[in-house]
Structures are given as C-alpha cells and as structure tokens.
Amino acid sequence: MRPTQLLSLGLSVASLVLPSQAIELDISDEASIKSAASTVAYGMMKYYHGNETGQTIGLLPWPYYWWHAGAVFGSLVDYWYYTGDSTYNNVTATALLFQAGPDYDYMPENQTKTEGNDDQAFWGMAAMSAAEVGFPNPPKGKPGWLALAQATFNTQALRWDTKSCDGGLRWQIFTFNNGYNYKNSISNGGFFNLGARLAMYTGNTTYVDWAVKAWDWMQEVGLMTDDYYIYDGTDTSNCTDVSKIQWTYNAGIFLLGAATLWNITGEDIWRERTEGLWNATHVFFTDNKVMYEVACEPGGNCNVDQHTFKAYLARWMAASTKVAPFLSSLVQPYLAASALAAAQSCTGGTDGVTCGTNWFPNSTSSSPTTVTWDNTWGVGQQLCALEVIQSNLITKVRGPLTNTTGGTSDGDDAAGGSGTKDPTAMKKITQADRAGAVIVTIIVLAGWLGGLIWLII
C-alpha cells in the first residue's frame, strides 16, 4: 500500500519552491545542492565522536552499529566526490584505515565476534568508492583503497557456502551468531556489487565470474523473481522458505552491479536485467516519484537499520547512471523529486534543519502537499537526506575511474586470503608460549610455597 497523501501533481520538479524554514534547495542550481548537502552532512557528523579523546576511531555511539559507520563514511566519500568539499576527508580516511583491522580486510578485532558478511561489505564498498572517485590515497605504508576492497571480496569468496542452498553467503560469518542459518540478499548483493565493480576497475574477469555466480544463485534460490523484485532472504534449513519482504537497499545494490556488468560486457542480457531492476524499484516510490521504505514507513515502525536504507538506493541509483547512461533520463526525475521532499523534511531539532524519516506529507501537515518534519531524527535520517540530495550532482561529475582511465589506487589481488578467522579459536601454542607458561608456573608455585612456609612458621 502506498501513502494516500502525496505531493501535488502538476508541479515541475525544478520549479517547486520550498518553505522558508526548510533547507533551501533549488534542484537546478549546483551551488544550492552543494549548500544543502553541506548542511545535512554537518548535521550527520554531529553524531560522530570517534575523533575525540577517549573515543574509538570509526565508530558511532549506541544505538548505531559498526556497519552504520561504514555507510556514513561511504557517504562522505560521495560527499567529496560531488561537492569537492574536503572538510571530512581526513576523518573519513582515518576511519576507513583504522577499522580495516590488522589484515586490512575489514575484520577488525573489536568487531569480528558480531560481524556479518553484509557489515563487512559496507566498509569494503566504501573503500571501493574511494578508489573509483579518486579519493586522496592513504599514506605510504598503508594499503590502497583498491586493496582494501579486494581483501574484503577475497575473504567473502572463501566463504561461499555450497553445503546449504547450493551456494550463497550466509548472513552471519560465525556459527555462534543469530542469523548464521540465514542467507540474505544484502550479503550476497554486497558480494555481487563489489565483484562487478572490482571487475570494471581492474579488468580481471575472475570478478565477473564470481558476480555472475552470485546473480545466478539469487535467481535459482528464489530471492530474485523473474520480474526482478528482490526478497530479503531464506533459511538454510529449508531454502525454499523465502522471506518476501522488500527493502530499498537490496534493489539498489543489485541495480549498480547489473549496470556495471552491462558496461563491462555490453551484453543485451545485462541491459535487460538492469532495466528490469530499475522498473522493480518503483515499488519504493510514491506516484510523485518520492522514495519511501514500503515495508516500514507507512506503519511508522522502521528500526535503526531501516532508517538508513533509502540512502543506499539513492546512492546506487545515481552511480548506475554513470555506468549505464541509458538509465540517466529515467532515474533523474526520481532523484530530484525525492531530494526536494527530503529537504522539506529537514525542519526539525533545535537547529531547525534536522531531517526526518518521511518524505511525503503526513497527517500533522498544515497543507496536504507540504512535507513537514515528522519528529524523528538520527544518523539514518541525515544519511538518507544527504545521499539523495547530493546524488542530484551526478551529471556534474566524472564516471568511476579504472586502472586504465586514471585510477591511482594501489591494489593487491591476493589481499585478504585468510578467509574466515574465528575470533574464538585457540591460538596455536608456540615454543615461546610454552617457555612463558613454565616461567609463570614456577613463579606461582614459588609464591604459593613461600606463603605456606610463612603460615607454618
């Protein structure tokens, strides 16, 4: 069911005038879009304290999870790409490197016990974006953005699981986490998306083979329908039992992957699939082309994860137009209408520009055609507004770089080859460990005997 109160018909996107209390946005004016994006990005970064004394670099405060931070820094890579504003470059680069972990594969020791394949993918895709847009390279001695993305992909390729459902990635990496017995679209979509983009950047067709394998598996197991609707996931105990909930980010993650594979191969089948995926995204838009989360927004029951999902559909819709130009005229009106509506929602909070969840008129609005702040706030609301607003600059920027078109990011084909590192596994005992244990034992025994003798005396 779609919201019954929609933005009025008949208004051209470019001429829609926003109320003065909202973030001012003229969708036809590049400077206006940049200014609005700056305001929203500033509001989003108020939640980040990882660069302060005593805090952890790259992490957001509760109730936000590790992967949310990866998504935020991915959006800031986009922010620099679209606006040229380097305000957040240093904090973004520092976070992307710090959270990469000791093996530079986004398996940091402070997260691995709860980390899922989808969580890891969001950080890996942020690094991939950094390589594609020419984000300033890491300092000497640190891995390149491309190498970080490759390490993420390689660890996941080693987890491809044929013991259930004839393939696919599980949601969770480790058996002790809830969700290990679930294979979902976002985990496999991240693998597919990253594989396609690595193939384009490097020219290595092995990535294409893996991406095609992921696509085929999605269709075979029933997580992607013949008309390209993407369902949430399936339980590994019965791979025919599919959860048919649809989320914006699943549609977007496959859209960009498919568009990229069309760019690489030029094959009609990938154009057909790309167009089919784009058509299937229409379930997430009102009749006036405004994006909403169909599974939770109408009921007002989106959780902390789901509040961020629209950001990724907007991000990947825009990126898809650069690798599949035939999408551009189709996608632009939806990005424009959604951005204008999102900006109208940014009238809340003590600053007067805090963004809300809903981008369509609600029951408290004084006008049936005006979006108002819905009294919700958070990282997700800011993130969604930022991505959809700045994505309207996609026609002003160059397409993704590759190794042959100016990309300068250092790669490593063998990065991340250690696969699944169980954080609960016992460390292999070395001779040094044994010697240390003997010394500690002697010290403990000596202390115990000394105490015993003292008591006797």
N, C-alpha and C positions, 0 to 999 in steps of 0.2 A: 504494500500500500504506500502511495506517495502522499506527502503532506498536502492538505487541501488548500492551505494558504500559500500562494505562490507570488513571486514578483510579477508585477503587472505586465501584460503583453503590450507590444506596440512601442516600447521604449528602445531606442537603439543603444547598444552597449556603450559606444563611445560617448554618447551624449548624456547618459544617466548622471544626474547631479546628486551628490551625497549630502546629507545634512551636515551643518557646520560643526556639530560636536563629534562627528566621526573622523577617522583618519581620512584626510583629503586624498582622493585618488582619481586622477584622470588617466584612463587606460590608454589614451592615445599619446600621452606625454611621457617620454622616457624619464625625465627628471622627477616627475610626480611619482612614478612607480618606484624609483630608487629611494625617494624620500619616505614613502610609505613602508617599504621593505626595511629601511633603517630603523624606523620607529618600532616596528614589530620585532625585529631582531634584538633590539635593545631590551624590550620587554621580556623576551625569552631568556636572555642571558642574565637577567636578574635572579633567575633560579639557580644559576651555576656558581658554586663556591670552591671548585676544585683547585683554583689558582690562589687560594688564600692559605695563610699559615695554619697548619694543623689539619687541613683537608686533603682528600685524595684526588690527585690529578685525573681528570677524565670522568669522574663520577658525579651524578646528580643526587640530591638529597631524597630521602624517602618522601613519597611512595614510588619514586621512579627507579626503574631497573637499569642494569648495565647497558642493555641494548638500546634503551631510550637515549642514552648519552651518545652512543654511536650514531643514531639517527640525527641527533641535534648537530653533531659535528659534521655529518654529511651535508646537512642543510647550510652550514656555514661555509663549506667548500663551494656550494652552489651560490651562496650569497656573494662571495668574492668574484666568482665567475660572471655573475650577472651584473653586479654593480661596480666592480673594481675597487670597492672599499676594503682596505686591508686591516681594518680595526681589529678583527677577530682572528687574523691569520696565525699569530704566534700562539694564542691559547689553543687554537684548533690543531696545529701541527704538534704541539707538545702533548696534547691528549691522545691523538692518533698514534703517536710513538710510544707513549708511556703505557697505554692499555694493550699494546701489541703483545706483551708478555716476553718471557726470556727467549723463546724460539721464534719471535716475530710472526706468529700465526694467529693472533687474537685468541690465544688460550692463556690469559694471564692467571697467575696462581691465586689471585684474590677472587676469581670468578668461576674457575673451572668446575667446582663442585655443583654449581647450579646452572651452568651454561648449556644452552641448546644450540642446535645447528642453525636455527634462524637468527639467534642472538649473534653468533659469530659472523654470520653472513652480512648483517647490517654494518658491522665495523669493516669487513672486507670490501663491501661495496662503497663505503665512504672513501677508502684508500683507492679503489678503482676510479672513482670520480676524480680524486685528486690527480691521478696520472692523466686522465683523459682531458681535463681542463687546463693542464699546465700549472697546477698549484705549486708554489715555490717548493723546491725539493728539500728533503731532510738534510741536516748537516752531514759532513763527511764522517764515515764510520757507522752511519745508520742505514738500514735498508731503504730502498726506494719505495715509493707508493706502489709501483707495479709489483715489486717483490712481495709486499705485504698482501696484496690481493691474490697473487699466485700461491702464497703459503696457505691462505685461507681455503682456496679452492682445492689444493692438493690434499690437505688434511681431510676435507669432506669427501673427495673422491675415494679415499681409502675406507670410508665408512659406508659406501654404497652397499646396501644390505639385500642380498637375494634369499635370505632364509625365510622371509615372510613377504607376501605380496609380490614375489618375483622381482624385487628391486626396490629402489627408492631410499631416501634418507629418513631416518626416524626423527621425530620432533626433538627428543632429548638425546644427548650423547651418551650418558651413563645410565646403567640399569637401575640405579637406586633413586632416580628422579621420576616423579609423576609425569606421565606423558611419554615415557620410553616406548610404551606399546601403542604409540600413535604415529602415523606417518601423515604429515600435513603438507598442504600446498605451499605455504610460505617457506618452509625449509627447502623443499625441492625447487621452488621458484627462485630462491636465492642462488642455489647451485646452478640452475639454468641461466639465470640472468648474468651471473658472474662469468660463467663459461662462454656465453656468447660475446660478452664484451672483451674478455681476455683474448678470444679468437680474433676479434677485429683489431685489437691493439697490437698483438704480437705476430699475427699471420700464421700461427700454429693451428693446424686443422684438427689436432687432437682435442682441443677445446670444443670444436664444433661437434665432434663425435659424441662427447660427453653431454653436450647440450641437447642433441637430438635424442640421446638415450633417455634423458630426464623428461623431455617432451612426450616421447612415446609411452613412457611408463605412466605419466599422468593420465593419458587418454585410455590406456589399457585398464587401469585400475578404477576408472570412473570418476576421477577427481576433476576432469575436464570433459564437458559434454561436446556433442557434435556441433553445437552452435556456440561453443567457446565460453560457456559460463564456467567459472572456477569455484569448486566447492572446497570446504575447509579442510577435511582430512578423513582418514579411515583408520579404524582399529586394526592392529596387526593380527589379532586373534581371529578376525573374520573380515578379510579385505574387501568383501562385497557390501559391508555395512558402512555407508558413506554419510558423513555429516554434511548436509546440503546448505549450510549457512554460507552466504557470500559476503566477502569483505572487499573494500576498495583496494587494499594493498595487494591482494592476490591478483586482481585483474591487472593492476599496473605493472607488477613485477614481470609478468609473462608478456605483457604488451611490449615493453622495451626489449626483452630478449628476442622475441619474434621479429621485431622491426630490425634489430641488429643482424639477425641471421639473413633476413632478406637483403640487407645491404651487402653482406659478405658473399652470398651465393647468387643473388639476382634471380632466384628461382620463383616461379609463379606460385608454388605451393606456400612459400613463406609470405608472399604478399597477401594471398587469400587468408592465411592464418592471422596475419597482422590486422587486416581489415575486419575479420571476424571477431577478434578480441576487442577491437575498438568498438564495434557495434554492441558487443555484450556489456561494455561499461555503462551503457545508457540506463541500466537499472539503477545506477547510483546518481542519477541527475533528475531534478525536477523538470517539468515541462519548459521552464525558462532557462534550462541549462545550468542550474546551480547544483553543485555537488553536495551530497549528503550520505551519511552512513546508514544504509537502508535497514540493516539488522538491529540497530540500537537507537539511532537518533529520534525516530518518531515516538518511541516509548520513553525517551529520556533516561535510558539505562546503559549508556556506554561506560565501560570501565576505563582504567588509566591507560591501558594499551590502545583500546579502540578510539580513544580521543586523538590519537596521533595518526590514524590510518589514512585519512584524506590527504595528508601531506605527501605520502608516497605515491598515491595515484597522480596527484598534480605534478610531482617531480618527474615521474616516468612518462606521463603523457607528453610533457614538454620535450624531454630528451628524445622521445621516439620520433618527433618531427624532424630532428636533425639527421637521423639515420634512415628514415623513411619519409622523404619530403611529401609524398602523396597524402600524408596524414595532416599536413600543416593547416590547410584551409578547413579541415574538419574539426580539428582539435581547438584551434584558436578561439572560436566563439564560446566554447565551454570554459576555457581558462579565464577568459575575460569576464564573463557573467559571474563566475564563482569568485573571482578576485574582488569584484565590486561588492558583491554581497558579503564576503568575508570582511572587507574593510568597514562596512556598515556595522558589523557586529562588534567592532573594536571601540566601544564607547564606555567600557566599564572600569571598575577599580578606582583607586584613589588618584591615579594618573589620568583618568578619563580616556585612555586609549588601550585598555586591556581587552583582549579579544575573547569572544565566546565560542561555543560549540556550534550552534545552529546558524546557518547562513540563509535561512528563509524566515519570513515573518512568523512571529509567534503570537499566542493569544493575548499577551500583555501589550502588544504594539498598539500605539495610538492610530496607526494607519495600516490598512490591510496590505499595503505594498511596500512598507518600510521595515527593514531588518533592524532589530534592536538587540542590545546585549541581553543574553539570557541568564545572567548571574552565575555563569560558570567561568572558571579560569584555570590556568595551569600551563605547563610546558607544552602539552599536546595542542591546546587551543592556539598558542602562539606559533608553534611549529607549523600547523596546518595553514594558518593565515599567511605566514612568511613564504612558504613554498608556493602557494597558489598565486600570491601577488607577484613575487619575483619571477615566476615562470613566464609571465607575460613579456619578459625581456628576451625570450628565446630567439626571436627573429633578429635581435641586435648583436648576438654573439656567434662565434665560430662553432663549428661542429666538433665532436670529440677528436682529439689527437690520436695518432698511432705512431708506431716506431718509424714509419715511412713518411709521416706528414708533419713532423716537427715535435713529436713527443720525446721528452728527455728523461723520463723516469727510468731508473735502473731496475732491471728485473732479475729474477732467479728462477729458472724452470724447475729446479729441484727443491725450492723452499718449502718448508712445512711437511716434509715427507714422513714425519713421525706418527701421523695419523691420530688415533685416539689415545691420549695419555690419561690413564686412570689416576686421579689425584689421591685415591685411597690405596693404590697399590704400594706394596712394601718395596722400599728402596733396596737394590742389590747390595749385599754386605761385602765390603772390600777388606783387604788386609789392614788398612789404616783404621777402619771401623773396629775390627777385632782387637787390634792393639789398644785402641782407645778404651774399649769395653773392659779389657783386662786391667788397665790402669785405674779406671773408675772403680772397678770391683775391689781392687787392693786397697784403695783409699777408704771405701765404705767399710770394708772388713776391719781395717786398722782402727777406724773411728769407733766401730762397734765394740771391738776387743778392749780398746782403751777405756771406753765408758764402763764396760763390765768390770775391769780391774779396779777402777775408781770406786765403784759401788761396793766391791768386796772389801777393799781397804777401809 
